[in-house]
C-alpha cells in the first residue's frame, strides 16, 4: 500500500448509516466494515452513536479485528449557547478516540434540532460563544493527543462562506474540508483549499451534482430530499474539481486523511451490490489523481 493509499479512509454514511432519526434503512457494522476492507480502505471514521460498540475498549477491538485503523469521527455539539458547556460531552467522546488510537475529532456546530434541513440565525453573542468554544475544545482535544477540527456542514451553525470566514478570522482551530457540504452551503471548496491550505487538517471528499446543490441553496428542495434523489455522486462523476483540491493539498505537504463520503439514503436493503459500488468508483478516481502526482 502506498503512503497515499494508507491515508484513504471510509465513513459509514457512504453506506447510509447516519445519526439523523428516520434517515433510512441502516446497514449493520459487520457488513460495512467488511466491505470497507474488501475495497481496500485503510481506516474508518466511527460513524454515529450506536454503530460501533459504546465501550471504548470494545470499539477499538471491533476495528482491530476487522483490520481497519480508527480515524476518529464526527461529533455534533451545540457550541453557540452560553448556557450549555459542550466540554463534558466532548471529553466523553475523546475517551473512545484515545482507546481506539483515533487522532482526529471532527466537530460540527449543531443547531440543537434534529436533522439538517433548517438552522436558526446566530447573533454576535452566539458567534462569540461558538468561537470561544471551538478554541477551548481544540485545547481539550490536544491535551488528550487528539487533533480537533471544525466541519462546515449544511444545516449547522457553520455552513456557508460567511460562516467559514468568521471561523477562520475568529478562532485558531483547523478545518475539515468537506468538499460537498461546502459547495452545497454556498462556499467554494476549491478556493478554500487554495487560499487557506494551512488551516486544513482533515478532508472529507465528496462529489456533488451542482444542479441539486443549487436547488437546496434556493430552498426549492430540502437537503434530505436532495440526498435521497442522488445529489452526492462518486468522485469524478459530479461537478467538484477534486483533482485540483487533492493536488493543492498534497503539493502543500498535507499529510492528513482523505475520508471518502457520499451521503446516502437507502429505502431498503439493496438487492444489488449497493453503495460499495460508488465507494469503489471513488477510490479508483482518487488513485488516478495520486498516480499523476508521482
Steps between C-alpha positions, in 0.01 A plus 500: 500500500640839404531784749211677326278192502569454870325836560176411319224423748130429491195621688182307585283775345609371158305187591199703616586484871409836656412652837187678367176331618310343212790546257442165331575130512823434690774245435655317794857576599631154411393537136624857464842432652547183294417685177740781595780246523392328178542820297835575663423783740762541771285648775159631595332773695287369785157585366201597718447392859392138510662397173812372678500379862471778756769360726836647384688170536231310308499769232876470460483120484225502237713711267821311574330166430392634161847632417391863480670791668291754690492850353275656760162638425226754462380647829212751469473720809321823584769769509303826482289484819668678795290290739640175360854372561595252226824397670362206705342326199812557289718368784288184505536458124876545528522201734391280212736673260801446723413136570473424128812695402296753303664836444237728346196661662259639242280757674176629352323805640163334559183709503340300780229380259465163327607480137673740263212665316483824702711707738444805722665839441797563727558844654840647599476367853433152368793527264732610779394200707543265205848625412614487861376143532686395185834606641418360844408162354808499278713542813306225678555260210870589476541417868392145410724481193210551257478760223170693502355648181176677419282363222297752294178306447162572344238566767750590774611837635811488277365440152571767236795709380432782748488251788830345394663842469384585851651178638829562318523855633372439851657171606816298455342156457578303185237426236352183366478567127174329406480564128132414471358686797702809411362511146144432611532766769606759243877498554768417241696194618770549236561862604509398865755228427716741300475807724491342845706185457677558830172476697388169347573211735249237386320433173163349410490437127159512338385577149171676439253569223509881491143520371366328809728713720352817347147376569591444866655847523190662351268315737326319217578163656619395843849366558362160599284471188795594279714230661219250448488594131874446449659844548824332609696325226813283491820703473546614141132462414384834640589866460773553762861528382634227727825484303595861574407465867705185559792622291508832689498330837763242412739755349464710816608205713161396635543168681151448639217265414284498189167362616274387216140600558197485281207570730243235414141429595376144447129419487569131561780247486645516146434202278816570302856575612381814675696809605839326495499537120513880533775475762704281266455752216616782728811307601582442134470872421712597799763243402524660155561840659767352726672329208526832314669656803782244507 
